[in-house]
């Protein structure tokens, strides 16, 4: 069983930056992968960025060059640094962890990009 809890969402102006955190209940290097997904109103949940146990990262084309996924094993925490935010980045952002064959999801944190 793995629990993940997001934090750090909020309201930011277009062009601004925001950081999200995801605290995991077990050693993150025991997890097969972690990542961030988002869901905007009326849209399906979509991948934002993922990182495997080995450190391989994958980003959605829409966020490449603007978002950075990283992790801190000492604190069992996953991060998402979001720069040059756009109104279309507005969504609920979910942390995800995969342990063996099971996926675990956080409750989500709202990110709103608006002037």
C-alpha positions in Angstrom: 0.0 0.0 0.0 1.3 3.5 -0.9 -0.2 6.8 0.0 0.7 10.0 -1.9 -0.3 13.5 -0.8 0.0 16.5 -3.0 0.6 20.1 -1.9 1.5 23.4 -3.5 -1.3 24.3 -5.8 -2.8 27.8 -6.1 -3.5 30.8 -8.2 -0.8 32.2 -10.4 -0.7 34.7 -13.2 0.2 33.8 -16.8 3.9 33.6 -17.2 4.4 32.8 -13.5 5.8 29.8 -11.7 4.5 27.3 -9.2 5.9 24.2 -7.5 4.0 21.1 -6.5 5.1 18.5 -4.0 4.0 14.9 -3.5 4.9 13.1 -0.3 5.0 9.3 -0.5 4.4 7.0 2.4 7.3 4.7 1.4 10.8 4.9 0.0 10.3 6.4 -3.5 13.1 4.2 -4.9 11.0 1.2 -4.0 8.3 2.5 -6.4 8.4 1.5 -10.1 7.5 5.0 -11.2 6.0 8.3 -10.0 4.5 11.1 -11.9 2.0 13.9 -12.3 -1.2 13.9 -14.3 -3.8 16.7 -14.6 -7.5 17.0 -15.4 -9.1 20.2 -16.6 -12.9 20.7 -16.4 -14.6 18.7 -19.1 -11.5 16.9 -20.2 -9.9 13.6 -19.6 -7.0 13.1 -17.2 -3.7 13.5 -19.0 -0.1 12.8 -18.4 2.1 15.7 -17.4 5.4 14.1 -16.4 6.7 10.8 -15.1 9.9 9.5 -13.7 10.9 5.9 -13.3 12.8 4.3 -10.5 15.9 4.5 -12.7 15.4 8.2 -13.3 14.1 8.2 -16.8 11.7 11.1 -17.3 8.9 11.6 -19.8 6.9 14.8 -20.4 3.8 15.8 -22.3 4.7 17.8 -25.4 2.6 20.7 -24.0 4.9 21.1 -21.0 8.3 20.2 -22.4 10.8 23.0 -21.6 8.5 24.6 -19.0 7.9 21.9 -16.4 10.5 19.9 -14.5 9.9 16.7 -12.5 12.3 15.8 -9.8 12.5 13.8 -6.5 14.1 13.9 -3.2 14.8 10.4 -1.8 15.7 11.7 1.7 12.2 13.1 2.1 10.4 10.6 -0.2 9.0 13.5 -2.1 8.3 14.1 -5.8 8.3 17.6 -7.2 6.9 19.4 -10.2 8.4 22.8 -11.0 6.2 24.7 -13.4 7.5 27.8 -15.2 6.0 30.0 -17.9 2.5 28.9 -16.9 -0.4 29.4 -19.3 -4.1 29.6 -18.8 -4.4 26.2 -20.4 -2.3 24.7 -17.6 -5.3 25.3 -15.3 -6.3 21.9 -13.9 -6.4 19.6 -10.9 -2.9 18.1 -10.7 -2.7 14.5 -9.4 0.3 12.7 -8.1 0.7 9.1 -9.1 2.8 6.2 -7.9 3.1 2.7 -9.3 4.3 0.0 -6.9 4.5 -3.5 -8.4 1.3 -3.8 -10.4 -0.8 -1.3 -8.6 -1.3 2.4 -9.2 -1.9 4.9 -6.4 -3.3 8.4 -6.7 -3.4 11.4 -4.6 -6.5 13.6 -4.0 -5.3 16.3 -6.3 -4.4 19.9 -6.0 -5.9 22.8 -8.0 -3.7 24.9 -10.2 -5.3 28.0 -11.7 -3.5 30.2 -14.1 -5.4 33.5 -14.6 -4.8 37.2 -14.5 
